[in-house]
Amino acid sequence: MNSKVSKRISRQVVFLFIEWLKTLVSEEEAAKVNKNNVWQMAPKDRLTYRDMTAHLSVHSPKWIRKKIKTLVRQRPGIDIESITMEELECLIKIGSPGVSQGHSPSF
C-alpha cells in the first residue's frame, strides 16, 4: 500500500474512533474527547476471545484500519475521508453468512 494512502487511512481511523467513542460516553465527557486524549479514554480490551482464539474487538482502532483497507481494496477510487462507521458496519453484515446482500444497505 502506498505510504500516502496509509497516512490518510491512519488519520481517518483516529477520526472514526473518536466519533464512535463519543457515542459511548455522556454529552459532557463527549465534549472533552479529542485526538490528544482519545487513547486514555479508549477501552483497554482490544481483543475478544472465543473458543480459545483471539479476535479483534469490534470498533477497535486496528479493526477500523482493517475494514478501511478492505473498502479501499474493493473500490480503489473511494475517497478515504468520506468513509463512515455505517459503511464499515455494512461490511460486517455483508460478510456474515446469514445475511444476503440484497438486504444490506448500499454505500
Secondary structure, DSSP 8 states (H G I E B T S, - for coil): --HHHHHHHHHHHHHHHHHHHHTTS-HHHHHH--TTTHHHHS-S--EEEETTEEEE-TTSHHHHHHHHHHHHHH-TT--GGG--HHHHHHHHHHHSTT--GGGS---
